[in-house]
């Protein structure tokens, strides 16, 4: 069964991306058949903050 149980976004420094990717891969191997962990490494960030603009008028 392919059911997503968790979806997250992480902002990491570009120079740390390869290490982060390796750690995700290690976790995927650690859980073997019990859990699949997938990493999409080139998705632009979206909605990390909510802005409220106020007019001085």
Secondary structure, 3 states (H helix, E strand, C coil): CCCCCCCCCCCCCHHHHHHHHHHHHHHHHHHCCCCCCCCCCCCCCCCCCCCCCCCCC
